Amino acid sequence: MADPTADAVVRQMRDAIIDTDLKLMQAINSRLVMVARLRAYKQANGMDFVDQAREDWMHSYLTGANRGPLSAE
């Protein structure tokens, strides 16, 4: 059986995967910072944090924008 660590294609794909993972982590951290800022602003201005209409719209929008392979489920 071939050694996957010696295979150039495997190494290249693994590098691409870890690069994508790092971008995902950065995007999630950025989103968390923005949500924290929004929450602080809403609290300071007497607004409810959760806006169910916005949550419903966002879910519908993202579901429609998803072209897979991530499923809606």
Residue pairs with C-beta under 8 A, 6 or more apart in sequence:
4 10
5 11
39 49
41 47
42 48
42 49
43 49
63 72
66 72
